[in-house]
Amino acid sequence: MPELTWQKSTYSSEASSCVYIATAPDGTIHLRESDDPDVILRASRAQLGALITSYKGSGAQAAPVSTTQK
């Protein structure tokens, strides 16, 4: 896996439990949480968009996403 450049979410506080995001060269979006950085959620833009939309209460079905361990 290529080295990723991680950015902390602007919604994360300065304390623990921060969410980090990175985009791989193939466009895959990677998400991790600071308390368990070895668990990484990977999703396409479409999958992540569907997930966010469903959490916002629209009732849309989120596409499955995969997780990996480093």
Secondary structure, 3 states (H helix, E strand, C coil): CCCCCCEECCCCCCCCCCEEEEECCCCCEEEEECCCCCEEEEECHHHHHHHHHHHCCCCCCCCCCEEEEC
